[in-house]
Structure formats: structure tokens, C-alpha cells
Amino acid sequence: MYRTFVVLPTILFFVSACAGRSPAPRKPLPAEGPHLRNVRQLTFDGDNGEAYFSWDGTRLTWQSNRGGAGCDKIWVMNADGTGKRRVSPDRGAHTCAFFFPGDRKIVYASTAHLSGDCPPRPPPPPGRRYVWPLFPYDIFVADADGSNPVRITDNPAYDAEPVVSPDGTRIVFGSKRDGDFDIYVMDADGSNVRRLTRWVGYDGGPWWSPDGTKIVWRAWHPQTPEDKALWRECMENDYIVPVPLDLWVMDADGSNQRRILANGATNWAPSWHPDGRRIVFSSNMDDWRSDLGRYGHNFELYLINLDGTGLERITFNRVFDGFPMFSPDGRRLVWASNRNPRKPRATDIFVADWVE
């Protein structure tokens, strides 16, 4: 997640409903590759990202600056795009929402406990157009309608990217709490925090396997003196610059860490197919820019087997596709994309039927 679509003691917490008529019908979107049918656009306002299914497959959480918000808020909608409602506080930046099993509670990261509305973005270093700011998020648990929020981490550094285990007892997340950026796991109430990765560099975006025995994540472990110096600069200034990202898998206790994809591209936003044998993710691996000597900005969706074999491309277009997640029954895929030509630089949520 380079762009964190991302992601006060919540006393003045309230929920607003999405008002107004539904958008006018759009023409059908172009056909995709062999796996996707009946592609539908679900959002039409603002920038949107990280749409994740409820455990029963009927709803989606996502983050958006819709309505002209200065930074992202957490929203919930039905899986067909109806019933949109904000479920995070109006103040602060919010990111990375996820349902608990049973779908009665959600978890998300937020700066609502801090003063001010939206945290300031750090300026990019010379020669770079973009940085991913590491805002001082903490992690909150709330009822699915946004009521009764409870802050479960208390850390001045970044705590975000929470994903709940299939049994609902644990939360895996990314954090800068120890000075580097690593993956941690905690009990669902925020207790018993354990660090799972200890590489120097970026380890983030963790996601439980469907049976809760494994975790997939994305990583960049700098090797050269120049890259290590760049990483120190990132950590000192609370941001991350675009870097190549590999895909890794480990057992749920942090053991048996192994890399399954390393190709020099930025491979990120991994999550699991419900069969537990395949991983879906986003990558710019097919957008090598020989004129610039680097990979470009066209991210597409891919599948890969747990052992790193069977790499297969899913989407085929010339714009960003990212944040993929399968529905629990494996029959649908939701993701974020810039594919609407009416909003060429804005990201929206799309869903499609999945064909094996």
C-alpha cells in the first residue's frame, strides 16, 4: 500500500448515511481475461481503496475521501454497492478496515485520537514525487455500524494494516513501534503483542491464510549501503518511498519465513484465495520502462501458488489495479482501479464474478 487510501478520544463519534440518488447507469466495462466476468463499478465519488469482504460475503469495508474529505474515512456498503455509510469518526485519517468473523465488529487504523483533522503529509525528498506517509495511526475496534469504538494500541509510531485471524482471536498488523517497519501479532483486545519479523527494511501488508496457519506479506530488505541509507532516511522522516517489493510467506508464529516471489518489480497487496493454495496480488512486473530503466505505474492483478509456482496474470489494461480480495466463497473478486475513463486519476472499487 504505497498510497494509504489509504488509511480525541472519539467522544463526538457519529455515523452519516450516504445521501442522494444512485449514479446514472454506466456502459458495461470491457471484458477482462478468462477469470473475470460481469465487472461492476461500486463507487463513483472521490478516491477509494482497500475494499474487503465481510465473512458472509454480503458487505464490504473500504476507505474513501468521498464527499470532499481531506483524508480517508472508513465506509461500509453492501456487496452490490448499495447502502453506503461512514462508520469511522469524521475527524482524523483512517485506513485498513477489516471485519471480525461474525461481521458484528470491525477493526481499523485511525488518527482520530490526535488533535487536528487530517495529519500533515511529509514533503517528498529531492528527486521523488511521492512518499507513503507513516501517520501515527493507532488501531481501533468498533461495532460494525461504527459505534462503541475502542482504541486497542497506544503507540506514537505507525500501527496499521490490521487483519483479523479466521478464528477472531488474533490481529496481525504492520508497525514502526520498534524503529523499523515490521509485522506483529496481538490478541483481539490488543494484548500480548509479539513481533514476527526482524529483517532490516520494510515488512508490511500481512494477511492470514484461510485456515489461520500462515501469513503472506510484502517486503523490501535493503542490501547495499545506498539502499540502507535510504531506508534510515525513510524511518527518520516517517515515510516510505516506492521500492521493489517481494512476496513472503511464514507460519502464523513467525517461523519458516520464505520468499516466494522476487522479480525486481513492486509486488504488493497480497491476500489469499479461499482454497489456501493461491495468493492474489498486484504488481507492475509487466510495465518495464526501458527508456527510464525502471518499472512503470501500471499495476495489474496476478495469482501465484503458495510455493511460488504458477504465476498467472488476471487483469489486462493500462491503468492501476490493486488491493484484490476474493469473497469467502471464491465466486467474486473485489479490487480498486483507475479504469473509469471519466475519472482517469481517481481510484474506484470494482467487483467481478470469478471463473476458474
HELIX and SHEET records of a PDB file:
HELIX    1   1 ARG A   66  GLY A   68  5                                   3    
HELIX    2   2 PRO A  225  ASN A  237  1                                  13    
SHEET    1   A 4 LEU A  36  GLN A  41  0                                        
SHEET    2   A 4 ASP A 348  TRP A 354 -1                                        
SHEET    3   A 4 ARG A 332  SER A 337 -1                                        
SHEET    4   A 4 ASP A 321  PHE A 326 -1                                        
SHEET    1   B 4 ASN A  48  PHE A  53  0                                        
SHEET    2   B 4 ARG A  59  SER A  64 -1                                        
SHEET    3   B 4 LYS A  73  ASN A  78 -1                                        
SHEET    4   B 4 ARG A  85  ARG A  86 -1                                        
SHEET    1   C 4 HIS A  94  PHE A  99  0                                        
SHEET    2   C 4 LYS A 105  SER A 110 -1                                        
SHEET    3   C 4 ASP A 138  ASP A 143 -1                                        
SHEET    4   C 4 VAL A 150  ARG A 151 -1                                        
SHEET    1   D 2 TRP A 132  PRO A 133  0                                        
SHEET    2   D 2 TYR A 239  ILE A 240 -1                                        
SHEET    1   E 4 ASP A 159  VAL A 164  0                                        
SHEET    2   E 4 ARG A 170  SER A 175 -1                                        
SHEET    3   E 4 ASP A 182  ASP A 187 -1                                        
SHEET    4   E 4 ARG A 194  ARG A 195 -1                                        
SHEET    1   F 4 TYR A 202  TRP A 208  0                                        
SHEET    2   F 4 LYS A 214  TRP A 220 -1                                        
SHEET    3   F 4 ASP A 246  ASP A 251 -1                                        
SHEET    4   F 4 ARG A 258  LEU A 261 -1                                        
SHEET    1   G 4 ASN A 267  TRP A 272  0                                        
SHEET    2   G 4 ARG A 278  SER A 283 -1                                        
SHEET    3   G 4 GLU A 300  ASN A 305 -1                                        
SHEET    4   G 4 GLU A 312  ARG A 313 -1                                        
SHEET    1   H 2 TRP A 288  ARG A 289  0                                        
SHEET    2   H 2 ARG A 294  TYR A 295 -1                                        
END                                                                             
